[in-house]
Amino acid sequence: MSNIQVTAKFKIHPGKEDAFKELARACIACVKEKDTGTLQYDWFFSKDGRECRVRETYTDSDAVLTHVANLGPLFGQFLELSEFSPEIYGDASDALVGAVEAFKPEVYDFYNGL
């Protein structure tokens, strides 16, 4: 499996929901403009608007690293508005895992499937 899947999990600070959604729109625009290896980038919010999940799929680890670099200036703002934790699925490169290790990602290697 060369594709890498990511679930970005956010717990949004009280009263920051609107600012978070504005920032999400800016990120989506950035991804549409700059990313070339992003296959999926879908945002979901809980009913109360306090939690967000972003389902992401990339062609490979390098595409994820490019995405991280493209969003760098915006991503720091998310950390002011929420708590963040990533899950990575697939055969992620050491470079990718190292780039996000400060966020203590849960990393799952691909075993088998369709």
Secondary structure as GFF3:
##gff-version 3
##sequence-region A 1 114
A	DSSP	beta_strand	4	12	.	.	.	ID=ss1
A	DSSP	alpha_helix	17	34	.	.	.	ID=ss2
A	DSSP	beta_strand	38	45	.	.	.	ID=ss3
A	DSSP	beta_strand	51	58	.	.	.	ID=ss4
A	DSSP	alpha_helix	61	81	.	.	.	ID=ss5
A	DSSP	beta_strand	82	89	.	.	.	ID=ss6
A	DSSP	alpha_helix	94	99	.	.	.	ID=ss7
A	DSSP	three_ten_helix	101	103	.	.	.	ID=ss8
A	DSSP	beta_strand	106	108	.	.	.	ID=ss9
###
